[in-house]
Amino acid sequence: MKSLTSYSIFPTVLHFAIAADIPRPRGVSPEFSKFYKSTDSFTCISNPSITLSVSQVNDDYCDCPDGSDEPGTSACSYLSPLSPSIPTDILEDNSNVSLALPGFYCKNKGHQPGFVPFISINDGVCDYDLCCDGSDEWDHVGGITCADKCKEIGKEWRKRDEQRQKSMGAAAKQRKELVLEANRIRKETEDLIQDLVTKSEGTEIMVRELEKQLEEEERRERGRFVKSPGKGSRVTILASLAKERIEELRDYLLDVRAQRDSAKERIKELEFILSTFKEEYNPNFNDEGVKRAVRSWEEYAACDKPFNGDAAHDRDLDEITKSDEETGFIKWDEWETTEESDADVLYKFEEYLPRLARDWIDQKLRDLRTLLIENGILAPSKTSGDESKAVTDARNALKAARDSWNSETDSLKSHQEDLEKDYGPNDVFRSLKGRCVSKDSGEYTYEICWFDRTKQKSKKGGGDTSMGTFVRIDSVMVDDEIPTDGKGLGSGTRIALRYENGQHCWNGPNRSTFVVLGCAEEDEIWKVVEEEKCVYRMEVGTPAACEVRPNEKARTATPRDEL
């Protein structure tokens, strides 16, 4: 059985070995080699109804409408969208005139295989960036010879690719740490929200209780029986007020008299100085200022002096400023005698009752008075001062509780909105919130603050110019080649951030910024361009954008297809 199995497999192995030995025509890649296996004829790939002889392949004449018979020449290059329009005389009905092949295949041994546009075959230029083995210039047009540089180019490429892969590995590690940090922040926010909910509910209950307490204190205040501000009858109160007023006027008169006496002494002293000056000055000294001062003094001395009081006047003032106890003119004790009012009698009656009965009667009287006031039958009490301390304390306690409740409610709402906000895949951008990245570019410095704003600042001075405030996360398709330093977007779907409603642009719209994110080991602004007036595009690298995409392709890591 073992020998029979070996013999049965041998023909199949022999068939593939023979097929593998059949050389591919120049410019054909391995994935298209199956169309060129026949040694007798060739069928156009996209037009199977057209069959050619093998000798017509790569004969520098385009026989297939799809150009598949010329994989190694530029005869069918006019089919490329990069070439001039297709001549109408060669078109046939129902013919597929789009290129079936991606280009001229370069093996690039020692490096990555690639394709060169058909229009670049034998054009006298060495396209080492696409075809490092020089096989695209096989006809040596103009005597040019393109040496095989795949060994050194491949070595350099592998070195750069190793560095890039190492950087991408570090960036992926950074992203994992950002995700862990984002999860931690989210958990802290959830715990904080739970604490705020519990605290806010407790504060709300306290506010409701304090509202009831304030209402009860105000009700008690309205029903409180207010006694007269003084003791006794109204005449007694008036006498007390008059006594206080007289004492104030007496003190004021004493103060004015002291000021008058001080002014008299000052005037007397100044008159003596000027009189001495007049007698002792030299009249022969020609000084107009001195002469003018002497004349003014003579005029002043000649005028009648105002009455400044005499001894009799001072004796009257002494008598007036004496206290009433000294003069006996008004006997205040007779007017301040306390008389029992009706309220005093009532309160004295309560003193003979047991405490429980006294409290019960007092509360019933207060409730009755409050009921009469609330129904408009009795006027509310008029107090000579502000509200009672109990009402003030209750009002202040309620205000403090309401302020605390409002603060907790606002904080709770803010954290709930933040928790519901979109922070990208795995919530990764949550860990970047609040961070800012800047870049010097010419005469401006550009800055992006994650999920906050973008701005522009002139190096010549002046304030910042807002380029937009964060609105939402978006996505965009890109098709860029990653540069040698790895700071590029590559090809595929990329995360984007929209910043809108920035500072108004003169004679234009409000500034806005479309931020496209690429994978990088650290946060960095790569490029800023103004696509339209005051409409900016910013390319930014960050570890947060290093997520795996099935459709992602980077041209530096795969065979390059330039068509």
C-alpha positions in Angstrom: 0.0 0.0 0.0 2.8 2.3 0.7 4.4 1.9 -2.7 1.1 2.3 -4.5 0.4 5.5 -2.7 3.8 6.8 -3.6 3.3 6.0 -7.3 -0.2 7.6 -7.3 1.2 10.9 -6.0 4.2 11.0 -8.3 2.3 12.2 -11.5 0.8 15.1 -9.6 4.2 16.2 -8.3 5.7 15.8 -11.7 3.0 18.0 -13.2 3.6 20.9 -10.8 7.3 20.6 -11.2 7.0 20.9 -15.0 4.6 23.8 -14.6 7.0 25.5 -12.3 9.8 25.1 -14.8 7.8 26.9 -17.5 9.4 30.4 -17.5 7.0 33.3 -17.1 7.0 36.0 -19.7 8.9 39.2 -18.8 6.8 41.5 -16.5 4.4 38.8 -15.3 3.9 38.4 -11.5 3.4 35.0 -9.9 -0.3 35.5 -9.2 -0.9 36.0 -13.0 1.4 33.2 -14.2 -1.5 30.8 -14.6 -2.7 32.7 -17.6 0.7 32.2 -19.4 1.2 28.4 -18.9 0.2 27.3 -22.4 3.1 26.8 -24.8 0.8 26.9 -27.9 -1.5 29.9 -27.5 -2.5 32.8 -25.3 -6.0 33.9 -24.3 -6.6 37.5 -23.4 -7.3 37.6 -19.7 -10.3 40.0 -19.7 -11.4 39.0 -23.2 -11.3 35.2 -23.4 -12.9 35.2 -26.8 -9.6 36.5 -28.2 -6.8 33.9 -28.6 -3.3 34.7 -29.8 -0.2 32.7 -30.6 2.5 32.6 -28.0 4.8 34.6 -30.3 2.5 37.5 -30.0 3.2 37.9 -26.2 5.6 40.7 -25.6 6.1 41.4 -29.3 5.7 45.2 -28.6 2.3 45.3 -30.3 -0.9 45.6 -28.3 -3.3 42.8 -29.5 -5.5 42.3 -26.4 -7.9 45.1 -25.6 -6.9 44.7 -21.9 -3.2 44.8 -22.7 -2.5 41.3 -21.1 -0.4 40.2 -24.2 2.2 42.9 -23.4 3.2 42.4 -19.7 6.8 43.4 -20.4 6.6 46.3 -22.9 5.0 49.7 -23.0 2.9 48.9 -26.1 -0.4 48.9 -24.2 0.5 51.8 -21.9 -2.1 53.9 -23.6 -4.7 51.9 -21.7 -3.4 53.3 -18.5 -5.4 56.3 -17.0 -2.0 58.0 -16.8 -1.6 57.8 -20.6 -3.3 59.8 -23.4 -6.8 58.9 -24.6 -7.2 55.5 -26.3 -7.4 55.8 -30.2 -10.9 55.1 -31.3 -9.9 53.1 -34.3 -8.7 50.2 -32.1 -11.8 49.9 -30.0 -14.2 47.0 -30.6 -17.7 46.4 -29.3 -18.0 44.6 -26.0 -14.2 44.8 -25.5 -12.8 45.3 -22.0 -10.2 48.0 -22.5 -9.1 48.4 -18.9 -5.7 47.0 -18.0 -5.9 43.4 -16.7 -2.4 43.6 -15.1 -1.4 46.0 -12.4 1.9 46.9 -14.1 5.3 45.6 -15.1 6.4 43.1 -12.4 9.8 43.6 -10.8 11.1 40.7 -8.8 13.4 42.9 -6.7 15.3 40.0 -5.2 16.6 41.0 -1.8 13.8 43.5 -1.4 10.0 43.8 -1.8 8.6 42.9 -5.2 6.8 45.8 -7.0 5.0 47.0 -10.1 6.0 49.7 -12.5 3.5 51.6 -14.7 3.7 50.3 -18.2 4.4 53.8 -19.4 7.7 53.8 -17.5 9.1 50.7 -19.2 12.2 51.5 -21.2 11.7 55.2 -20.8 15.4 55.7 -20.1 14.8 56.4 -16.3 15.9 54.0 -13.5 12.8 53.8 -11.2 14.7 52.4 -8.2 11.9 53.4 -5.8 9.6 50.8 -7.6 12.0 48.6 -9.4 15.3 48.4 -7.6 16.6 45.5 -9.8 16.5 47.7 -12.9 14.6 45.2 -14.9 12.1 47.9 -16.2 15.0 49.2 -18.5 15.8 45.8 -20.0 16.1 47.3 -23.6 18.8 49.8 -22.4 17.2 52.7 -24.3 19.7 55.4 -24.9 22.5 53.2 -23.7 21.3 53.4 -20.1 21.9 50.5 -17.8 20.1 50.3 -14.5 22.2 48.3 -12.0 20.6 45.9 -9.5 20.5 47.9 -6.2 18.0 45.7 -4.4 20.6 44.4 -1.9 21.5 47.8 -0.5 18.0 49.3 -0.9 16.5 46.2 0.7 18.9 46.3 3.6 18.2 50.0 4.2 14.4 49.3 3.9 14.6 46.4 6.4 16.5 48.6 8.8 13.9 51.3 8.6 11.1 48.8 8.7 12.6 47.2 11.8 12.7 50.6 13.5 9.2 51.4 12.4 7.9 48.0 13.7 9.8 48.6 16.9 8.2 52.0 17.2 4.8 50.6 16.3 5.3 48.0 19.0 6.1 50.6 21.5 3.1 52.7 20.3 0.8 49.6 20.7 2.1 49.2 24.3 1.5 52.8 24.9 -2.1 52.4 23.6 -2.7 49.5 26.0 -1.6 51.7 28.9 -3.9 54.5 27.6 -6.8 52.1 27.6 -6.0 50.9 31.1 -5.8 54.6 32.2 -9.1 55.3 30.4 -10.8 52.4 32.2 -9.4 53.6 35.5 -10.7 57.2 34.9 -14.1 55.8 33.8 -14.3 53.7 36.9 -13.4 56.7 39.1 -16.1 58.7 37.3 -18.7 56.0 37.8 -17.8 55.8 41.6 -17.9 59.6 41.9 -21.3 59.7 40.2 -22.7 57.1 42.6 -21.3 59.1 45.5 -22.8 62.3 44.1 -26.2 60.7 43.6 -26.2 59.5 47.3 -24.9 62.8 48.6 -27.4 64.8 46.4 -30.3 62.7 47.6 -29.3 63.3 51.2 -28.9 67.0 50.6 -32.3 67.2 48.9 -33.9 65.6 51.9 -32.1 68.2 54.1 -33.3 71.0 51.9 -36.9 69.8 52.2 -36.6 69.6 56.0 -35.0 73.0 56.3 -37.8 74.5 54.1 -40.3 73.1 56.6 -38.3 74.5 59.5 -38.1 78.0 57.9 -41.8 77.9 57.1 -42.6 77.0 60.7 -40.3 79.7 62.1 -41.9 82.3 59.9 -45.3 81.1 61.0 -44.3 81.4 64.6 -42.8 84.9 63.9 -46.1 86.0 62.4 -48.0 84.8 65.4 -45.6 86.0 68.1 -47.0 88.5 70.6 -44.6 91.5 70.6 -44.5 93.5 73.7 -43.7 97.3 73.7 -40.1 98.1 73.0 -39.8 99.6 76.5 -41.3 99.1 79.9 -44.5 100.7 81.0 -46.9 103.0 79.0 -46.2 105.0 75.9 -45.5 108.2 78.0 -42.8 106.3 79.9 -41.3 105.1 76.6 -41.4 108.7 75.2 -39.7 110.0 78.3 -37.0 107.5 78.0 -36.4 108.4 74.4 -36.4 112.1 75.2 -33.8 111.6 77.9 -31.5 109.8 75.5 -31.9 112.5 72.9 -31.1 115.3 75.4 -28.0 113.5 76.5 -26.9 113.2 72.9 -27.4 117.0 72.3 -25.6 117.9 75.5 -22.6 115.8 74.5 -22.6 117.4 71.1 -22.8 120.9 72.6 -19.8 120.2 74.8 -17.8 119.0 71.8 -18.7 122.2 69.8 -17.7 124.4 72.7 -14.3 122.7 72.9 -13.7 123.2 69.2 -14.7 126.9 69.5 -12.3 127.5 72.4 -9.5 125.8 70.4 -10.2 128.0 67.4 -10.2 131.2 69.5 -6.7 130.3 70.9 -5.4 129.7 67.3 -6.8 133.1 66.1 -5.3 134.9 69.0 -1.9 133.3 68.3 -2.0 134.2 64.6 -3.0 137.8 65.4 0.0 138.2 67.7 2.4 136.8 65.0 1.1 139.2 62.3 1.1 142.2 64.7 4.7 141.5 65.6 5.5 141.1 61.9 4.0 144.5 61.1 6.0 146.3 63.8 9.4 144.7 63.1 9.5 144.5 59.2 11.8 146.9 57.3 9.6 149.3 55.2 12.7 150.2 53.1 13.0 146.6 51.8 11.2 146.6 48.4 9.3 143.3 48.6 5.8 143.5 47.2 4.7 140.2 48.9 5.7 141.6 52.4 4.0 144.9 51.7 0.9 143.2 50.5 0.8 141.0 53.7 1.2 144.1 55.9 -1.7 146.0 54.2 -3.9 143.0 54.5 -3.2 142.8 58.2 -4.0 146.5 58.7 -7.3 146.1 56.9 -8.2 143.1 59.0 -7.3 144.9 62.3 -9.4 147.8 61.3 -12.6 145.7 60.8 -15.1 145.1 63.6 -14.5 141.8 65.3 -17.4 139.3 65.4 -18.9 138.5 68.8 -17.1 135.4 70.2 -18.9 135.3 73.5 -18.1 136.8 76.9 -18.0 135.6 80.5 -21.8 135.8 80.8 -22.3 133.7 77.6 -19.9 131.1 78.9 -21.7 130.9 82.3 -25.0 130.2 80.4 -23.2 127.4 78.5 -21.9 126.0 81.7 -25.4 125.9 83.1 -26.9 124.3 80.0 -24.4 121.5 79.9 -24.9 120.5 83.5 -26.7 117.1 83.9 -30.4 117.0 84.9 -29.4 115.3 88.1 -27.4 118.4 89.0 -29.9 121.0 88.1 -33.0 119.1 89.1 -34.9 120.8 86.2 -36.3 117.5 84.9 -36.9 114.6 87.3 -36.7 111.7 84.9 -37.4 109.1 87.7 -40.9 110.3 87.9 -41.5 109.8 84.2 -39.7 106.5 83.9 -41.7 104.8 86.6 -42.7 101.3 85.3 -46.4 100.6 84.9 -47.7 97.2 84.4 -49.3 96.7 81.0 -52.1 94.3 80.1 -49.5 91.9 78.6 -47.5 92.0 81.9 -50.6 91.2 83.9 -51.3 88.3 81.5 -47.8 87.0 81.7 -47.8 87.3 85.5 -51.0 85.3 85.6 -49.3 82.5 83.7 -46.6 82.3 86.4 -49.2 80.8 88.8 -50.0 77.9 86.3 -48.1 74.6 86.1 -45.4 74.5 83.3 -47.3 72.1 81.1 -50.5 74.1 81.3 -48.6 77.3 80.7 -46.9 75.9 77.6 -50.2 74.5 76.3 -52.0 77.8 76.7 -49.1 79.8 75.2 -49.0 77.5 72.1 -52.8 77.7 71.7 -52.7 81.5 71.9 -50.0 81.6 69.3 -51.8 79.2 66.9 -55.0 81.2 67.3 -53.2 84.5 66.6 -51.4 82.9 63.5 -54.7 81.6 62.2 -56.3 85.0 62.5 -53.4 86.7 60.8 -53.3 84.2 57.9 -57.0 84.7 57.3 -56.7 88.5 57.3 -58.7 89.0 60.5 -55.8 90.3 62.5 -52.9 92.5 61.3 -49.5 90.9 61.6 -47.2 92.0 64.4 -45.0 95.1 63.7 -41.5 94.7 65.1 -39.2 97.6 65.6 -36.2 95.7 64.3 -35.3 92.9 61.8 -36.7 89.4 61.9 -35.9 87.2 64.8 -32.6 85.3 65.1 -34.4 81.9 64.8 -35.9 82.9 61.4 -32.5 84.3 60.2 -30.7 81.2 61.3 -33.3 79.0 59.5 -33.1 81.1 56.4 -29.2 81.0 56.3 -29.2 77.2 56.9 -31.7 76.7 54.0 -29.6 78.9 51.7 -26.4 77.0 52.5 -28.1 73.7 51.9 -29.6 74.8 48.6 -26.2 76.1 47.4 -24.6 72.8 48.3 -27.5 70.9 46.5 -27.2 73.0 43.3 -23.4 72.5 43.3 -23.8 68.7 43.7 -26.5 68.6 41.0 -24.3 70.5 38.5 -21.3 68.4 39.2 -23.4 65.2 38.8 -24.8 66.4 35.5 -21.4 67.3 34.2 -19.9 63.9 35.1 -22.9 62.0 33.7 -22.5 63.9 30.4 -18.8 63.2 30.4 -19.4 59.5 31.0 -21.8 59.3 28.0 -19.5 61.2 25.7 -17.9 59.3 22.8 -14.2 58.9 23.5 -13.4 56.5 20.6 -12.7 52.8 20.6 -12.2 51.3 24.0 -12.7 54.8 25.5 -9.0 55.3 24.8 -9.2 59.1 24.2 -10.6 59.6 27.7 -7.1 59.3 29.1 -5.9 62.1 26.8 -8.5 64.6 27.8 -7.0 67.8 29.0 -3.6 67.2 27.4 -2.3 69.6 24.7 0.3 69.2 21.9 1.9 72.1 20.0 4.1 72.6 16.9 6.1 75.5 15.6 5.3 76.0 11.9 6.7 79.1 10.2 5.4 82.2 11.7 2.8 80.4 13.8 2.6 78.0 16.7 -0.3 75.5 16.4 -1.8 73.7 19.4 -4.4 71.0 19.8 -5.9 70.3 23.2 -7.7 66.9 23.1 -11.4 67.2 23.2 -11.2 70.9 24.0 -9.9 73.2 21.3 -7.4 74.0 18.6 -5.6 77.3 18.4 -3.1 79.3 16.4 -0.6 81.8 17.9 1.5 84.2 15.9 5.2 84.4 16.9 5.1 88.2 16.3 2.9 88.6 19.4 -0.7 89.1 20.1 -3.3 86.7 21.6 -4.3 83.2 20.6 -6.6 82.6 17.6 -9.2 79.9 18.2 -9.3 77.4 15.3 -12.3 75.6 16.7 -13.9 73.8 19.7 -14.3 70.1 19.8 -17.6 68.8 18.3 -17.4 65.1 17.7 -15.3 62.1 16.6 -15.4 61.2 12.9 -13.6 58.9 10.4 -12.0 59.5 7.0 -10.5 57.3 4.3 -6.9 58.2 3.5 -4.5 56.9 0.8 -1.1 58.3 1.6 2.4 56.8 1.5 4.1 56.6 4.8 7.4 58.5 4.7 10.7 57.0 5.8 10.4 58.5 9.3 7.0 56.7 9.8 5.2 60.0 10.5 2.3 59.5 8.0 -1.3 58.3 7.8 -0.8 55.4 5.4 -3.8 54.0 3.7 -7.2 53.0 5.1 -9.8 54.3 7.5 -8.5 56.7 10.1 -10.1 58.3 13.2 -10.7 62.1 12.8 -11.7 64.8 15.2 -13.8 67.8 14.2 -13.2 71.2 15.8 -15.7 73.9 14.7 -17.0 77.4 15.5 -13.6 79.0 16.1 -12.8 82.7 15.8 -14.5 84.4 12.9 -12.3 84.9 9.9 -12.3 88.3 8.3 -14.5 88.2 5.2 -14.9 84.5 5.6 -16.4 81.7 7.8 -15.6 80.8 11.4 -12.4 78.9 11.7 -12.6 75.1 11.9 -10.0 72.3 12.0 -10.3 68.7 10.8 -7.8 66.6 12.8 -6.8 63.2 11.2 -5.0 60.8 13.5 -2.3 58.4 12.8 -0.4 55.8 14.8 2.7 57.1 16.6 4.8 56.4 19.7 3.9 59.8 21.2 1.6 62.7 20.7 2.9 64.9 17.9 1.5 67.3 15.3 2.9 66.2 11.9 1.4 68.7 9.5 -1.0 71.6 9.4 -2.4 72.9 6.1 -5.1 75.5 5.3 -7.2 73.6 2.7 -9.6 76.5 2.2 -9.9 80.0 3.7 -9.8 79.5 7.5 -10.5 75.7 7.1 -7.6 73.8 8.4 -6.5 70.1 8.2 -4.2 68.9 10.9 -2.4 65.5 10.9 -1.5 64.3 14.3 0.2 61.1 15.6 -0.8 59.5 18.8 -0.6 56.0 20.4 -4.4 56.2 20.9 -4.9 55.8 17.1 -2.9 52.6 17.0 -5.8 50.2 16.6 -5.7 47.1 14.3 -7.8 47.4 11.2 -8.4 44.4 8.9 -8.5 46.6 5.8 -5.4 48.6 6.8 -2.4 48.6 4.5 0.8 50.4 4.6 2.7 50.8 1.4 6.1 50.4 3.1 5.1 47.0 4.4 3.5 45.4 1.3 4.3 45.2 -2.5 3.5 48.6 -3.9 0.8 49.1 -6.5 1.2 52.5 -8.1 -1.8 52.1 -10.3 
